[in-house]
Amino acid sequence: MKQSLVDDTEDVSLDFGADEEALRKTRIRHPLATFFHLFFRISAIVSYLFCDWFSKSFVACFVMIIALLSCDFWSVKNVTGRLLVGLRWWNQIDEDGRSHWVFEARKSSPQSLTPSTEAEARIFWLGLIVCPLIWTGFFFSTLFSLKLKWLALVIAGISLQVANLYGYVRCKVGGQQGITTSASSYLGQQFLQRACCEKKGKSALQH
């Protein structure tokens, strides 16, 4: 007597690609840059809150916090912004001594060996936005508590933090347009200057 074997198993499609894509988005590809993006700015805030516990010298606390804020400004402007979100901004001076601000956004391409992930972008923007708000809170608390000796330090903290925030917002919103316009104007000025110099040189030779 033959028994018919019924295969009641169903085909289940396992989407391993979606899991790998989600893993890539949440992975930290630049752990050192991510660490230092938050280390200096958080250290400056913690030092401002608890510096009286470690030192009674106002000058020592002031210098230490300013050093941390300066390191944070440099690292965010020159390193972590480029690695974590593919943005950068800088100032260049042409031959006439005029200053030009350039805001650049990197185009995503498959040739990028270590592209930034969504997790790194969230950490970058979270630290970039929250910390200036904290320093703004310190500003009002300093005014209300009449601790005016800390006012210059708090203003310096707000200035450095807001400068990076403004620069990267400009990069995010209009970086490509900004760099194209700046490069075009800069090259145009160089071309006109060379044309004028050549024209003057020819007229001098004719005379």
C-alpha positions in Angstrom: 0.0 0.0 0.0 1.5 3.2 -1.2 1.4 6.3 0.9 1.4 9.6 -0.7 3.8 12.0 0.9 2.5 15.5 0.9 5.0 18.2 1.1 3.2 21.0 3.0 6.3 23.1 3.5 6.0 26.6 2.2 8.7 28.5 0.4 9.9 31.3 2.7 11.9 34.1 1.2 14.6 35.2 3.6 15.7 38.8 2.8 19.2 38.7 4.1 20.1 41.8 2.0 17.7 44.0 4.1 19.4 42.8 7.3 22.8 43.5 5.9 21.7 47.0 4.7 20.3 47.8 8.2 23.5 46.6 9.8 25.6 48.8 7.5 23.4 51.8 8.5 23.8 51.3 12.2 27.5 50.4 12.1 30.1 52.9 13.3 32.7 53.0 10.5 34.8 55.8 12.1 34.8 55.0 15.8 37.8 57.2 16.6 36.3 60.2 14.9 32.9 59.6 16.5 34.6 59.4 19.9 36.5 62.7 19.6 33.5 64.4 18.0 31.8 64.1 21.4 34.8 63.9 23.7 36.1 67.5 23.6 32.7 69.2 23.7 31.3 67.0 26.5 34.6 67.4 28.4 34.3 71.2 28.2 30.7 71.1 29.5 31.6 68.7 32.4 34.7 70.8 33.2 32.6 73.9 33.4 30.1 72.3 35.7 32.6 70.6 38.1 35.8 72.6 37.8 35.4 74.1 41.2 35.6 70.6 42.7 39.1 70.0 41.2 40.7 73.4 41.3 40.0 76.7 43.1 42.0 78.6 40.5 39.8 80.4 38.1 42.6 80.9 35.6 43.4 77.2 35.4 39.8 76.3 34.9 39.4 79.0 32.2 42.5 77.9 30.3 41.5 74.2 30.4 38.0 74.8 29.2 39.2 77.2 26.4 41.7 74.5 25.3 39.0 71.9 25.2 36.7 74.2 23.2 39.5 75.0 20.8 40.3 71.3 20.3 36.7 70.6 19.7 36.3 73.4 17.1 39.4 72.2 15.2 38.5 68.5 15.2 34.9 69.1 14.2 35.7 71.6 11.5 38.6 69.7 9.9 38.1 66.0 10.7 34.8 64.7 12.0 32.6 66.7 9.7 34.4 65.3 6.7 34.5 61.7 7.9 31.0 61.4 9.6 28.8 63.3 7.2 31.0 64.2 4.2 30.8 68.0 4.7 33.4 70.6 5.1 33.8 74.4 5.1 36.7 76.8 5.1 37.8 80.2 4.3 40.2 81.1 1.5 41.8 84.5 0.6 42.5 85.4 -3.0 45.4 87.4 -4.4 43.6 90.7 -3.8 43.2 89.9 -0.1 39.5 89.3 -0.2 38.0 86.6 1.9 35.8 83.8 0.4 33.8 81.3 2.5 33.4 77.9 0.8 30.8 75.3 1.9 31.2 71.8 0.3 29.1 68.7 0.4 30.6 65.4 -0.7 28.6 63.5 -3.3 27.8 59.9 -2.3 29.5 57.5 -4.7 30.1 53.8 -4.7 33.8 54.5 -5.0 33.9 55.7 -1.4 35.8 53.2 0.7 34.5 54.2 4.1 31.2 56.1 3.6 29.5 57.6 6.6 26.5 55.7 8.0 23.1 56.9 9.4 24.3 56.2 13.0 27.3 58.4 12.5 25.3 61.2 11.0 22.8 61.1 13.9 25.6 61.3 16.4 27.3 64.1 14.5 24.2 66.3 14.2 23.0 65.5 17.8 26.3 66.7 19.3 26.5 69.7 16.9 23.0 70.9 17.9 22.6 70.0 21.6 25.9 71.4 22.9 25.3 75.0 21.7 21.9 74.9 23.4 23.6 73.8 26.6 26.1 76.7 26.4 23.2 79.1 25.7 21.6 77.8 29.0 24.9 78.4 30.7 24.8 82.0 29.4 21.5 82.8 31.0 22.3 81.0 34.2 25.5 83.0 34.5 23.6 86.2 34.0 20.9 85.3 36.6 23.4 84.0 39.2 25.6 87.1 38.7 28.7 85.0 38.1 30.0 87.5 35.6 33.6 86.2 35.7 32.5 83.2 33.7 30.6 85.3 31.1 33.6 85.7 28.7 34.2 81.9 28.8 30.5 81.1 28.1 30.4 83.6 25.2 33.5 82.0 23.8 31.9 78.5 24.1 28.8 79.7 22.3 30.8 81.4 19.6 32.9 78.4 18.8 30.0 75.9 18.9 27.6 78.1 16.8 30.4 78.8 14.2 30.7 75.0 13.5 26.9 74.6 13.5 26.4 77.5 11.1 29.1 76.2 8.8 27.8 72.7 8.6 24.1 73.8 8.2 25.3 76.0 5.2 27.1 72.9 3.8 24.0 70.7 4.2 21.6 73.2 2.8 23.5 74.8 0.0 27.0 73.3 -0.1 27.1 72.3 -3.7 25.7 75.7 -4.9 28.1 77.6 -2.6 31.2 75.8 -3.7 30.2 76.2 -7.4 29.5 79.9 -7.1 32.7 80.5 -5.1 34.9 78.5 -7.5 33.4 80.2 -10.5 33.8 83.7 -9.2 37.4 82.9 -8.0 38.4 81.5 -11.4 36.7 84.4 -13.2 38.7 86.9 -11.1 41.9 85.0 -11.8 41.2 85.0 -15.6 40.4 88.7 -15.7 43.5 89.6 -13.7 45.7 87.6 -16.1 44.0 89.1 -19.1 44.6 92.6 -17.8 48.2 91.8 -17.0 48.8 90.5 -20.5 47.1 93.5 -22.1 49.3 95.9 -20.1 52.4 93.9 -21.0 51.6 94.1 -24.7 50.8 97.9 -24.6 54.1 98.4 -22.8 56.0 96.6 -25.5 54.3 98.5 -28.2 55.4 101.8 -26.6 
